[in-house]
Amino acid sequence: MKILDLPPSEAARLIPLLQDLHDLHVTHQPARHPAAPSDAALGQWLQDWLQEEAITALIAESPQGALLGYVIFGIEHRPPLPVRFEETRVMVHHVATAAAFRRMGVGLALLNAVKHRAKSQSINTIATTYAPFNTASAGLFQSLGLQPVMTMAEWRT
């Protein structure tokens, strides 16, 4: 397996895995997530997002070139506040693995690559959010030492 940077021009490669990830969220939180976004809309959104300077996408690719998984993360600079220290952190926005390759270390390899990049830039904090129903993500992040530090709650009508 190779871990590679994904240029914005190849964002469409992520659409099948993003659709699977999105479907999971729609199933569990239909009031929060619109069902069945078009591939064209997702492709344009991903390409625009990946063109942002602070956003990076890495892919895990098989020796034959098959997409095994991806991670999208950004570097965030947070100024000091009277109630919080200044920090620069890596924020993991998405991590997804193709169904056929789950529980084989793909997500772990992607997140280890993110961790390596953070350390190489002297960034000591990695953060993420994940939905309470996504126990696979929770377990993956906890295996890397990420622990919940707050809970966000919502009310919707």
C-alpha atoms as an extended CHARMM CRD file, in Angstrom:
* protein
*
       157  EXT
         1         1  MET       CA              0.0000000000        0.0000000000        0.0000000000  PROA      1               0.0000000000
         2         2  LYS       CA              1.2270000000        3.4750000000       -0.8940000000  PROA      2               0.0000000000
         3         3  ILE       CA              0.1530000000        6.6840000000        0.8360000000  PROA      3               0.0000000000
         4         4  LEU       CA              0.0420000000        9.5270000000       -1.6860000000  PROA      4               0.0000000000
         5         5  ASP       CA             -1.0260000000       13.1520000000       -1.8410000000  PROA      5               0.0000000000
         6         6  LEU       CA             -4.1790000000       13.5900000000       -3.9030000000  PROA      6               0.0000000000
         7         7  PRO       CA             -4.1570000000       16.7130000000       -6.0840000000  PROA      7               0.0000000000
         8         8  PRO       CA             -7.4330000000       18.6730000000       -6.2690000000  PROA      8               0.0000000000
         9         9  SER       CA             -7.7220000000       17.7880000000       -9.9570000000  PROA      9               0.0000000000
        10        10  GLU       CA             -8.2330000000       14.1290000000       -8.9260000000  PROA      10              0.0000000000
        11        11  ALA       CA            -10.8560000000       14.8390000000       -6.2520000000  PROA      11              0.0000000000
        12        12  ALA       CA            -13.4560000000       12.8110000000       -8.1610000000  PROA      12              0.0000000000
        13        13  ARG       CA            -11.5890000000        9.6270000000       -7.1710000000  PROA      13              0.0000000000
        14        14  LEU       CA            -12.9350000000       10.0900000000       -3.6450000000  PROA      14              0.0000000000
        15        15  ILE       CA            -16.6200000000       10.2550000000       -4.6030000000  PROA      15              0.0000000000
        16        16  PRO       CA            -17.5140000000        6.5480000000       -4.1790000000  PROA      16              0.0000000000
        17        17  LEU       CA            -15.9970000000        6.3880000000       -0.6960000000  PROA      17              0.0000000000
        18        18  LEU       CA            -17.4960000000        9.7580000000        0.2370000000  PROA      18              0.0000000000
        19        19  GLN       CA            -20.9340000000        8.5710000000       -0.9200000000  PROA      19              0.0000000000
        20        20  ASP       CA            -20.5950000000        5.4940000000        1.3570000000  PROA      20              0.0000000000
        21        21  LEU       CA            -19.5340000000        7.6540000000        4.2950000000  PROA      21              0.0000000000
        22        22  HSD       CA            -22.3260000000       10.1310000000        3.6370000000  PROA      22              0.0000000000
        23        23  ASP       CA            -24.9240000000        7.3400000000        3.3960000000  PROA      23              0.0000000000
        24        24  LEU       CA            -23.9210000000        6.2070000000        6.8930000000  PROA      24              0.0000000000
        25        25  HSD       CA            -24.5600000000        9.7060000000        8.2130000000  PROA      25              0.0000000000
        26        26  VAL       CA            -27.8880000000       10.0160000000        6.3680000000  PROA      26              0.0000000000
        27        27  THR       CA            -29.0090000000        6.6800000000        7.8330000000  PROA      27              0.0000000000
        28        28  HSD       CA            -28.2890000000        7.7800000000       11.3930000000  PROA      28              0.0000000000
        29        29  GLN       CA            -28.9920000000       11.5260000000       11.1730000000  PROA      29              0.0000000000
        30        30  PRO       CA            -31.4360000000       12.1580000000        8.2970000000  PROA      30              0.0000000000
        31        31  ALA       CA            -32.4910000000       15.5450000000        9.6860000000  PROA      31              0.0000000000
        32        32  ARG       CA            -28.8970000000       16.7440000000        9.4780000000  PROA      32              0.0000000000
        33        33  HSD       CA            -27.7100000000       15.3570000000        6.1290000000  PROA      33              0.0000000000
        34        34  PRO       CA            -29.3790000000       15.6000000000        2.7140000000  PROA      34              0.0000000000
        35        35  ALA       CA            -29.8290000000       12.2310000000        1.0290000000  PROA      35              0.0000000000
        36        36  ALA       CA            -28.1700000000       11.3100000000       -2.2620000000  PROA      36              0.0000000000
        37        37  PRO       CA            -26.0650000000       14.3290000000       -3.2560000000  PROA      37              0.0000000000
        38        38  SER       CA            -25.0770000000       14.1010000000       -6.9120000000  PROA      38              0.0000000000
        39        39  ASP       CA            -21.6220000000       12.9370000000       -7.9000000000  PROA      39              0.0000000000
        40        40  ALA       CA            -21.1870000000       16.2050000000       -9.8160000000  PROA      40              0.0000000000
        41        41  ALA       CA            -21.9710000000       18.3090000000       -6.7380000000  PROA      41              0.0000000000
        42        42  LEU       CA            -19.6730000000       16.2260000000       -4.5530000000  PROA      42              0.0000000000
        43        43  GLY       CA            -16.8770000000       16.3610000000       -7.1080000000  PROA      43              0.0000000000
        44        44  GLN       CA            -17.0510000000       20.1390000000       -7.4100000000  PROA      44              0.0000000000
        45        45  TRP       CA            -17.2330000000       20.6160000000       -3.6450000000  PROA      45              0.0000000000
        46        46  LEU       CA            -14.2610000000       18.2940000000       -3.0550000000  PROA      46              0.0000000000
        47        47  GLN       CA            -12.1750000000       19.9520000000       -5.7590000000  PROA      47              0.0000000000
        48        48  ASP       CA            -12.9130000000       23.4310000000       -4.3730000000  PROA      48              0.0000000000
        49        49  TRP       CA            -12.1760000000       22.3000000000       -0.8190000000  PROA      49              0.0000000000
        50        50  LEU       CA             -8.9160000000       20.5850000000       -1.7430000000  PROA      50              0.0000000000
        51        51  GLN       CA             -7.7290000000       23.7270000000       -3.5020000000  PROA      51              0.0000000000
        52        52  GLU       CA             -7.6890000000       25.5740000000       -0.1710000000  PROA      52              0.0000000000
        53        53  GLU       CA             -4.1190000000       26.1440000000        0.9420000000  PROA      53              0.0000000000
        54        54  ALA       CA             -4.5010000000       24.5890000000        4.3900000000  PROA      54              0.0000000000
        55        55  ILE       CA             -6.3860000000       21.4440000000        3.2330000000  PROA      55              0.0000000000
        56        56  THR       CA             -4.6690000000       18.1910000000        2.2470000000  PROA      56              0.0000000000
        57        57  ALA       CA             -6.0140000000       14.8660000000        1.0070000000  PROA      57              0.0000000000
        58        58  LEU       CA             -3.9850000000       11.6750000000        1.2500000000  PROA      58              0.0000000000
        59        59  ILE       CA             -5.0050000000        8.4160000000       -0.3530000000  PROA      59              0.0000000000
        60        60  ALA       CA             -4.0470000000        4.8320000000        0.3090000000  PROA      60              0.0000000000
        61        61  GLU       CA             -3.5220000000        3.0570000000       -2.9880000000  PROA      61              0.0000000000
        62        62  SER       CA             -2.9350000000       -0.6050000000       -3.7740000000  PROA      62              0.0000000000
        63        63  PRO       CA              0.0600000000       -1.6570000000       -5.8970000000  PROA      63              0.0000000000
        64        64  GLN       CA             -2.4280000000       -1.9740000000       -8.7850000000  PROA      64              0.0000000000
        65        65  GLY       CA             -3.6640000000        1.6110000000       -8.3020000000  PROA      65              0.0000000000
        66        66  ALA       CA             -6.9750000000        0.8490000000       -6.5720000000  PROA      66              0.0000000000
        67        67  LEU       CA             -8.1870000000        3.4060000000       -4.0360000000  PROA      67              0.0000000000
        68        68  LEU       CA             -8.2210000000        1.7680000000       -0.5980000000  PROA      68              0.0000000000
        69        69  GLY       CA             -9.0790000000        4.8240000000        1.4820000000  PROA      69              0.0000000000
        70        70  TYR       CA             -8.5550000000        8.5120000000        2.0180000000  PROA      70              0.0000000000
        71        71  VAL       CA             -8.1170000000       11.1410000000        4.6950000000  PROA      71              0.0000000000
        72        72  ILE       CA             -8.7350000000       14.8840000000        4.4120000000  PROA      72              0.0000000000
        73        73  PHE       CA             -7.1850000000       17.1680000000        6.9850000000  PROA      73              0.0000000000
        74        74  GLY       CA             -6.3080000000       20.7880000000        7.4930000000  PROA      74              0.0000000000
        75        75  ILE       CA             -3.8490000000       22.8860000000        9.4410000000  PROA      75              0.0000000000
        76        76  GLU       CA             -5.5960000000       25.3110000000       11.7770000000  PROA      76              0.0000000000
        77        77  HSD       CA             -3.9350000000       28.2480000000       13.5010000000  PROA      77              0.0000000000
        78        78  ARG       CA             -5.9120000000       29.2370000000       16.5780000000  PROA      78              0.0000000000
        79        79  PRO       CA             -5.0110000000       32.5540000000       18.2200000000  PROA      79              0.0000000000
        80        80  PRO       CA             -4.7090000000       32.8550000000       21.9820000000  PROA      80              0.0000000000
        81        81  LEU       CA             -7.8330000000       33.8350000000       23.8770000000  PROA      81              0.0000000000
        82        82  PRO       CA             -8.2150000000       34.7620000000       27.5110000000  PROA      82              0.0000000000
        83        83  VAL       CA             -9.7190000000       31.2910000000       28.0040000000  PROA      83              0.0000000000
        84        84  ARG       CA             -7.5430000000       29.2140000000       25.6270000000  PROA      84              0.0000000000
        85        85  PHE       CA             -3.8860000000       28.9570000000       24.6780000000  PROA      85              0.0000000000
        86        86  GLU       CA             -2.7060000000       29.6560000000       21.1600000000  PROA      86              0.0000000000
        87        87  GLU       CA             -2.1520000000       26.5460000000       19.0990000000  PROA      87              0.0000000000
        88        88  THR       CA             -1.6040000000       25.1850000000       15.6520000000  PROA      88              0.0000000000
        89        89  ARG       CA             -3.2910000000       21.8540000000       15.1350000000  PROA      89              0.0000000000
        90        90  VAL       CA             -4.1410000000       19.3380000000       12.4870000000  PROA      90              0.0000000000
        91        91  MET       CA             -7.8930000000       18.8770000000       12.1150000000  PROA      91              0.0000000000
        92        92  VAL       CA             -8.9160000000       15.5770000000       10.5320000000  PROA      92              0.0000000000
        93        93  HSD       CA            -12.1380000000       16.2060000000        8.6110000000  PROA      93              0.0000000000
        94        94  HSD       CA            -12.7520000000       12.8650000000        6.8570000000  PROA      94              0.0000000000
        95        95  VAL       CA            -11.3020000000        9.3980000000        6.9170000000  PROA      95              0.0000000000
        96        96  ALA       CA            -12.8490000000        6.6130000000        4.8750000000  PROA      96              0.0000000000
        97        97  THR       CA            -11.8340000000        3.1240000000        3.8090000000  PROA      97              0.0000000000
        98        98  ALA       CA            -13.3220000000        1.0820000000        0.9720000000  PROA      98              0.0000000000
        99        99  ALA       CA            -15.6280000000       -1.6160000000        2.3820000000  PROA      99              0.0000000000
       100       100  ALA       CA            -13.5070000000       -4.4790000000        1.0410000000  PROA      100             0.0000000000
       101       101  PHE       CA            -10.4130000000       -3.1780000000        2.8430000000  PROA      101             0.0000000000
       102       102  ARG       CA            -11.8160000000       -2.2720000000        6.2670000000  PROA      102             0.0000000000
       103       103  ARG       CA            -10.1290000000       -3.6790000000        9.3680000000  PROA      103             0.0000000000
       104       104  MET       CA             -6.9190000000       -4.2210000000        7.3940000000  PROA      104             0.0000000000
       105       105  GLY       CA             -4.9560000000       -1.1950000000        8.6440000000  PROA      105             0.0000000000
       106       106  VAL       CA             -5.7700000000        1.2510000000        5.8370000000  PROA      106             0.0000000000
       107       107  GLY       CA             -7.3030000000        3.9070000000        8.0960000000  PROA      107             0.0000000000
       108       108  LEU       CA             -4.4970000000        3.4580000000       10.6040000000  PROA      108             0.0000000000
       109       109  ALA       CA             -1.8680000000        3.8920000000        7.8770000000  PROA      109             0.0000000000
       110       110  LEU       CA             -3.5660000000        7.0680000000        6.6580000000  PROA      110             0.0000000000
       111       111  LEU       CA             -3.7900000000        8.5460000000       10.1520000000  PROA      111             0.0000000000
       112       112  ASN       CA             -0.2030000000        7.5820000000       10.9120000000  PROA      112             0.0000000000
       113       113  ALA       CA              0.7990000000        9.5210000000        7.7820000000  PROA      113             0.0000000000
       114       114  VAL       CA             -1.1560000000       12.5200000000        9.0920000000  PROA      114             0.0000000000
       115       115  LYS       CA              0.5630000000       12.1620000000       12.4650000000  PROA      115             0.0000000000
       116       116  HSD       CA              3.9720000000       12.0250000000       10.7530000000  PROA      116             0.0000000000
       117       117  ARG       CA              3.1850000000       15.1930000000        8.7830000000  PROA      117             0.0000000000
       118       118  ALA       CA              2.0800000000       16.9540000000       11.9510000000  PROA      118             0.0000000000
       119       119  LYS       CA              5.2850000000       16.0230000000       13.7680000000  PROA      119             0.0000000000
       120       120  SER       CA              7.4180000000       17.0900000000       10.7780000000  PROA      120             0.0000000000
       121       121  GLN       CA              5.8380000000       20.5530000000       11.0550000000  PROA      121             0.0000000000
       122       122  SER       CA              6.2520000000       20.6410000000       14.8610000000  PROA      122             0.0000000000
       123       123  ILE       CA              2.4850000000       20.4120000000       15.3180000000  PROA      123             0.0000000000
       124       124  ASN       CA              1.7120000000       18.6450000000       18.5680000000  PROA      124             0.0000000000
       125       125  THR       CA             -2.0840000000       18.4440000000       18.3920000000  PROA      125             0.0000000000
       126       126  ILE       CA             -4.3630000000       16.4130000000       16.1550000000  PROA      126             0.0000000000
       127       127  ALA       CA             -8.1040000000       16.8850000000       16.5300000000  PROA      127             0.0000000000
       128       128  THR       CA            -11.2210000000       15.4910000000       14.8870000000  PROA      128             0.0000000000
       129       129  THR       CA            -14.9330000000       15.1320000000       15.3300000000  PROA      129             0.0000000000
       130       130  TYR       CA            -16.9550000000       11.9870000000       14.7660000000  PROA      130             0.0000000000
       131       131  ALA       CA            -20.5910000000       11.0730000000       15.2000000000  PROA      131             0.0000000000
       132       132  PRO       CA            -21.5580000000        8.9510000000       18.2070000000  PROA      132             0.0000000000
       133       133  PHE       CA            -22.9190000000        6.1780000000       15.9400000000  PROA      133             0.0000000000
       134       134  ASN       CA            -19.5880000000        5.8510000000       14.1060000000  PROA      134             0.0000000000
       135       135  THR       CA            -17.8990000000        3.4530000000       16.4770000000  PROA      135             0.0000000000
       136       136  ALA       CA            -15.3710000000        2.4220000000       13.8060000000  PROA      136             0.0000000000
       137       137  SER       CA            -14.0380000000        5.9940000000       13.6180000000  PROA      137             0.0000000000
       138       138  ALA       CA            -14.0600000000        6.3100000000       17.3820000000  PROA      138             0.0000000000
       139       139  GLY       CA            -12.0180000000        3.1260000000       17.7420000000  PROA      139             0.0000000000
       140       140  LEU       CA             -9.5900000000        4.1490000000       15.0170000000  PROA      140             0.0000000000
       141       141  PHE       CA             -8.9240000000        7.5520000000       16.5590000000  PROA      141             0.0000000000
       142       142  GLN       CA             -8.6250000000        6.0990000000       20.0540000000  PROA      142             0.0000000000
       143       143  SER       CA             -6.0780000000        3.5550000000       18.7920000000  PROA      143             0.0000000000
       144       144  LEU       CA             -3.8800000000        6.5330000000       17.8750000000  PROA      144             0.0000000000
       145       145  GLY       CA             -4.3120000000        8.1060000000       21.2890000000  PROA      145             0.0000000000
       146       146  LEU       CA             -7.0110000000       10.6730000000       20.4330000000  PROA      146             0.0000000000
       147       147  GLN       CA             -9.4310000000       10.9550000000       23.3170000000  PROA      147             0.0000000000
       148       148  PRO       CA            -12.7110000000       12.8830000000       23.5290000000  PROA      148             0.0000000000
       149       149  VAL       CA            -12.2860000000       16.2560000000       25.2250000000  PROA      149             0.0000000000
       150       150  MET       CA            -15.7800000000       17.6960000000       24.7350000000  PROA      150             0.0000000000
       151       151  THR       CA            -19.2570000000       16.7260000000       23.6050000000  PROA      151             0.0000000000
       152       152  MET       CA            -21.3220000000       18.7390000000       21.1360000000  PROA      152             0.0000000000
       153       153  ALA       CA            -25.0960000000       18.4190000000       21.3020000000  PROA      153             0.0000000000
       154       154  GLU       CA            -27.8320000000       19.6690000000       18.9680000000  PROA      154             0.0000000000
       155       155  TRP       CA            -31.5500000000       20.2150000000       19.0290000000  PROA      155             0.0000000000
       156       156  ARG       CA            -33.4180000000       20.0610000000       15.7090000000  PROA      156             0.0000000000
       157       157  THR       CA            -37.0910000000       20.4080000000       14.8760000000  PROA      157             0.0000000000
